[in-house]
Amino acid sequence: MQSETQVSFTLLNYSFSNVPLFSVIIGSMLIGVLLAYLIHMINSIPRLPKDIQLQTMRIIQDRFLVGVTAGACREAANLLQAPK
């Protein structure tokens, strides 16, 4: 059983009439998903430098485990302070 309900709506100054209801529902869901993705991408921007710092700290830890000299640790610390 399919519903062939037709609806009319206005978006900004444009009026749409006789649009199938399922199209309005699916379109609204797609817009919601796209907005959620956009907000997620915007919120992830401030975390990028923190992720780079975490990667550098992992490199430092690996070098300690391997037994590399203190010079290599200073080099890794300089990477943390490098301009972005």
CYANA upper distance limits for C-alpha pairs under 8 A (distance plus 0.5 A):
  4 GLU  CA     20 PRO  CA      6.96
  4 GLU  CA     21 LEU  CA      7.87
  5 THR  CA     20 PRO  CA      6.40
  5 THR  CA     21 LEU  CA      6.20
  6 GLN  CA     17 SER  CA      8.30
  6 GLN  CA     18 ASN  CA      5.31
  6 GLN  CA     19 VAL  CA      5.72
  6 GLN  CA     20 PRO  CA      5.11
  6 GLN  CA     21 LEU  CA      6.24
  7 VAL  CA     17 SER  CA      6.75
  7 VAL  CA     18 ASN  CA      5.76
  7 VAL  CA     19 VAL  CA      5.77
  7 VAL  CA     20 PRO  CA      6.75
  7 VAL  CA     21 LEU  CA      6.50
  8 SER  CA     15 SER  CA      7.97
  8 SER  CA     16 PHE  CA      6.00
  8 SER  CA     17 SER  CA      4.54
  8 SER  CA     18 ASN  CA      6.15
  8 SER  CA     19 VAL  CA      6.76
  9 PHE  CA     15 SER  CA      6.47
  9 PHE  CA     16 PHE  CA      5.85
  9 PHE  CA     17 SER  CA      6.93
 10 THR  CA     14 TYR  CA      6.11
 10 THR  CA     15 SER  CA      4.77
 10 THR  CA     16 PHE  CA      6.47
 11 LEU  CA     15 SER  CA      6.84
 11 LEU  CA     16 PHE  CA      8.31
 19 VAL  CA     23 SER  CA      7.53
 19 VAL  CA     24 VAL  CA      7.80
 20 PRO  CA     24 VAL  CA      7.27
 21 LEU  CA     25 ILE  CA      6.82
 22 PHE  CA     26 ILE  CA      6.53
 23 SER  CA     27 GLY  CA      6.35
 24 VAL  CA     28 SER  CA      6.54
 25 ILE  CA     29 MET  CA      6.78
 26 ILE  CA     30 LEU  CA      6.72
 27 GLY  CA     31 ILE  CA      6.67
 28 SER  CA     32 GLY  CA      6.67
 29 MET  CA     33 VAL  CA      6.75
 30 LEU  CA     34 LEU  CA      6.67
 31 ILE  CA     35 LEU  CA      6.61
 32 GLY  CA     36 ALA  CA      6.60
 33 VAL  CA     37 TYR  CA      6.67
 34 LEU  CA     38 LEU  CA      6.65
 35 LEU  CA     39 ILE  CA      6.62
 36 ALA  CA     40 HIS  CA      6.61
 37 TYR  CA     41 MET  CA      6.70
 38 LEU  CA     42 ILE  CA      6.74
 39 ILE  CA     43 ASN  CA      6.60
 40 HIS  CA     44 SER  CA      6.67
 41 MET  CA     45 ILE  CA      7.18
 43 ASN  CA     47 ARG  CA      8.38
 44 SER  CA     48 LEU  CA      7.44
 46 PRO  CA     50 LYS  CA      8.33
 47 ARG  CA     51 ASP  CA      6.76
 48 LEU  CA     52 ILE  CA      6.93
 49 PRO  CA     53 GLN  CA      6.73
 50 LYS  CA     54 LEU  CA      6.72
 51 ASP  CA     55 GLN  CA      6.79
 52 ILE  CA     56 THR  CA      6.75
 53 GLN  CA     57 MET  CA      6.66
 53 GLN  CA     80 LEU  CA      6.73
 54 LEU  CA     58 ARG  CA      6.73
 55 GLN  CA     59 ILE  CA      6.89
 56 THR  CA     60 ILE  CA      6.83
 56 THR  CA     76 ALA  CA      7.13
 56 THR  CA     79 LEU  CA      7.90
 56 THR  CA     80 LEU  CA      7.47
 57 MET  CA     61 GLN  CA      6.72
 57 MET  CA     76 ALA  CA      8.38
 58 ARG  CA     62 ASP  CA      6.64
 59 ILE  CA     63 ARG  CA      6.71
 59 ILE  CA     76 ALA  CA      8.08
 60 ILE  CA     64 PHE  CA      6.77
 60 ILE  CA     73 CYS  CA      6.67
 60 ILE  CA     76 ALA  CA      6.84
 61 GLN  CA     65 LEU  CA      6.81
 62 ASP  CA     66 VAL  CA      6.78
 63 ARG  CA     67 GLY  CA      6.52
 63 ARG  CA     68 VAL  CA      5.96
 63 ARG  CA     72 ALA  CA      8.21
 63 ARG  CA     73 CYS  CA      8.15
 64 PHE  CA     68 VAL  CA      6.56
 68 VAL  CA     72 ALA  CA      6.99
 68 VAL  CA     73 CYS  CA      8.44
 69 THR  CA     73 CYS  CA      7.60
 70 ALA  CA     74 ARG  CA      6.84
 71 GLY  CA     75 GLU  CA      6.74
 72 ALA  CA     76 ALA  CA      6.81
 73 CYS  CA     77 ALA  CA      6.68
 74 ARG  CA     78 ASN  CA      6.65
 75 GLU  CA     79 LEU  CA      6.98
 76 ALA  CA     80 LEU  CA      7.20
 77 ALA  CA     81 GLN  CA      7.23
 78 ASN  CA     82 ALA  CA      6.59
